[in-house]
Amino acid sequence: MTLGFCTGWSEERLGFAAAAGFDCLELGVGPGTSLPLEGSPEGQLERVRDLCALRGVEVATAFCGVPHLSPDPAERARARRDFTLALRSCRKLGATIVATNAGGDPTTRHRQQLDRYREQFGEYARVAEGEGVRIAIENCPSHGGYPVGIGNLGFGPELWEALFDAVPSKAIGLEFDPSHLVFLMIDPLRALRGAGDRVFAFHAKDTEVNRDGLARYGCFGRQLMAEGEYREGTWDFGWWRFRIPGWGDLDWKELFRGLVDVGFDGHVIIEHEDPVFRGERHDEGLCRARDFLRPWVPARRAAGARDRLPGR
């Protein structure tokens, strides 16, 4: 296995990853990222790949988040164009996995969205098979707002099975993230074992549950926020929060036992959304997560001068 973290592309982030002894990166690509693909300078992706190789850091996966299942046909067509370009381009980065959310329309029942999924991801599967790459669907429910709506069709085992049945291509699997399963009350280890060889990449992120908050707010979380208090992406539901690995409620020894049991030997990618280690403490959080995970993912090379917590 290799250990890395999610980031947008920059030489500064690459430099930090190399100095801190990380093995790989998950790079955001496509619209709104520093690697937009469409209109990118000729040779840019190859340059990124070569710079990473010089620093001993692999590009593990490319993450392309586009609205695959939008109710707007024109938006779905743009998503299909952008994601297809990511599938055709990722090998230029040295990667063979493109991660994404399946997408979803919170206004439409999940069963009715399967036709959209079949159309979009059926085409993606054909492209991926032809390119020799794989698609890894992250299981984040992408929920939020009031009322709460689900923005990712592939958030749990019931729906994974439906997606795999709808498009029965082995080019489509999961970027398995146990942190989301904690607040969904799904047993992460059982889900991992059930997914088996469909786990293409692994997001290392933890979740801390506040039982007092759960007793007060219930599973849907806080409802009576002040005007402007809720912000999309803040994940403040009152009874759980994301943490770096080892700082939440997950049993990481059992998770890695499960990964080994299902034959996983791929990329373990820290997705850092811990509100405690944010801002100036962001890299400290990455280093603490790295140190916690290293017993299960041994380093493949020596770390550099920044193989310590920032500021230490």
N, C-alpha and C positions, 0 to 999 in steps of 0.2 A: 504494500500500500504506500501511497505518497500523501504528504500533508501540505495543505495550502490554505488560501483564503479567497473570498470573493472581493473583487475590486474593479473599478474602471481602469483603463489603461493609462499609465503615465510612467516615464522613466523613474520618477521619484518613488512610486509604489514598487516598481521592480527592484530598485536599489534597496529599499527597506526589506523586501522579501528575501533577497539574496543575503544581506547582512545578518538578518535574524535567523537564517538557516531554514527557511521554508523550501519545500521541494517543488511546489507548483502554484498556479494561480487559476482561478475562474475569472475570465475577462468578459465584461459586458460588451456586446456588439449590437449593431443595428441602430434604428432611429433613437435619437436622444442620448447617445453614448459618445465617448471619444473615439470609437471605431465604428462610424455609421455605415460602413460598407458601400452603400450607394454614394457615388461621388467621391469616395476616398482616393487619395493620390495613388497612382500606379506603384505597386511594390510595397505599400505601407504594411500590409499584413506580414509579408515575408521579412520586412525589417524588424517588426515586433518579435517575430519568431526567433530571428537571429540574435537580437539583443538579449532575449530571455536565455537562449542557449549559451551565450557568452558568460552569463552570470550563473549558470547552472540551475536555472529555474524553468520548469516545463509549463507550457500552457495546457492545463488539464482539460478544461471545458470552456466553451463559449456559451454565454447566456444571452438569449435573444427573447425579450419580452414584448410581444405584440398581441393585439386583441383578436385572437384566432376565431372566437365565436361571437363576435359583435353582431347585434341584430341588423346592423347596416351592411348591406351587401357590398357597397363600395369600400367600406372599411375592412371587411373580411378579405376583399381582393388585394388591398394594399398589404394587409398582414401576410397573405399568402406569398406575395412578391418578396417582401422583406425577409420572411423566414426561409423561403427557398434560396434566396441569395446567401443567407447564413449557412445553410447546409452545403451549398456549393463552394463556400469560401473557407470553412473552418480548417480544412487541411493546410491551407496556406499559413495558419498560425501554428501548425503542428498538432492540432487537436483532432480527435475523431468523435467527440460527443458535443452535441448542441443541446443545452438545457433550456427549458421554457416552462411556463405554466400552460396548462391546457386551455385556459381561458374560460369565460362563462358569462352569461347574461343573467344578472340577478332578477330580471323581470319574467324569466321563462323557466318553466319546470325542467329539471335535469333530463328527464326522459325525452322531452321534445328537443333538447339541444344535441342529442346524439346524432341526428341526421347532419347537422352542421359539422360536428366533430368528424363524422365518417367522411364527409366531402373534403374537409381541409386536411386532416391527418392521413387520409388515404393517399392523397397526392404527395404529402411530405414523405410518407413511407416509401413510395416509389422512388423519389429523388434520393432519399437516404440510402436505400439499397443500391442504387446505381452509383453513388459516390463512395460507398463503403464506410459510411458514418452512421451514428446512432443518435436517437432523440431521447432525452431524459426529461420526463415530466416531473416537476417538483410538486410535492403534495401540500403546499400552502393553500388554505382555503380562500385566501385573498378576501377575507370578509371585513366588513366595516360599515360605517354609516349608521344612520338611524332612520328607518328600521334596518337591522342587519341584513345584508345581502351577501350571497356567496359568489365570488368572482372567479373561482377556479373549479372546473368540473371534476378534476382528478384529486380530491383531497383525502380519500379513504379507501379501504379495501373493496367495499361494495362497488364503488365507482371505478376503481382501477380495473376490476374484472370486466365491467361493462365497456370500458374504453378498449381493452385488449380484445374483447370479443368483436367490437365494432370494426376495428382495424387489426386483424390477426397477423401483424407483421412483427417478427422478432427484432426489427430495427427500432421499435418503440418500447421503452421501459421507464424506469423511475430515477429521479434524483431524490433519493429517500432522505427525508428530514424528520427525525423523531420528535423534534420540539413541538410541532403542530399537533401531533397525535396526543400529547399530554393533555392539552386543554380541550381536545375533542373527546376525552375519556376513552380513547382507543389504546389498547395495550401495544406499545411500540415494538416489543420483541416478537409478539405473536404476528403482528403485521409484517415485520421484517422477514420472518421465517416463511410466511405465506407468499410474499413477493418473490423470494428465491432468486433465480437467475435473471429476473427482470430489474434488479437493482444495478444500475449502470454507474451511478455516482452517489456519494453520501455527503449530505450537508451536516456538519457538526455544529449543533446549536442546542442549548438546553432551555428548559422552562421551569420557572419557580412558581409554585402555587401558594397563594395566600388563602388559607382555609377560612379565616375570619371574613375576608372579602367575598369568598364564595358563599358563605352563609348569609351575607347581607344582600348581595347583588344577584345571586343565581348564575346559571351558566351563560346567560346572554350578556352579563356584565352590566356596568353602570348605564343608567338610562336618563337620569336627570342632571346632565352636565349643564353648566352655565353656558350662555350664548358665546360661541367662539372658543369654548374650552376643548371641544373635540377637534382634532386635526387628523386627517387621513394619514395613516402610517405611524401614528404615535403608539398604537397598540396598548393604550391604557384602558383596559376593560375592568379594572378594579380588583380582580382576584388572581391574575397571573401576569407574568412578564417574562420576556425572553432573557436568557442569561448566557454567558460564555460557558462552554463545556466544563462541568465540574462544579458549577455554582448554582445549579438548579436541582431538580428532583429526579433526573434520569439516572439509571444504573448503567454506567458506561462499561463496566466490566462485562455485564451480560450482553450489552449491545455489540461489543466487539466479538464476544463469543458467537453471537448470532451471525455477524458478518462473515466470520471464518467458516461457520457451519454451512452457510449458503454458497460458499466458494467465492466470495467477493475479494478481489485483490486490486482494487482500483484507487480512485482519488477520494481522500477524506478532506473536505473543503469546509473551513470554518466560515460560517455566515454570521458575522458579528453584528448583532442588533441589541446588545446589552445596554440598557439606559444608564447603568452605573458607570461603565467604562466608555463614555462618549466624549466628543470634543477632544480636548487635549489628552485625554486618557485612552483614546481609541487604540493606539498602538500598544499601550500597556495591556489592554484587554486581549489583543491578538497574541502577545507574548505569553501571557498567563494561560491562555487556551492552548497554545503550542506546548508549553511545559507540561500541562495536564495530560495531553494526548500522546506525548512522545513514548510513554511506556508501551503503547499499543501500535504506534506507527514510528518505528525507529528511523532516525535521520539517515539519509543516504549520502550525506556529505558533511564536512565540518562547517559550523556556523561562523559568521564573520564577526566584525568588531562590535556589532550591535546585538550580540547574543545575550542581552540582558534587558531587564525592564527599562523603558525609557525613563531617564532621570535618576537611575541607580548608579 
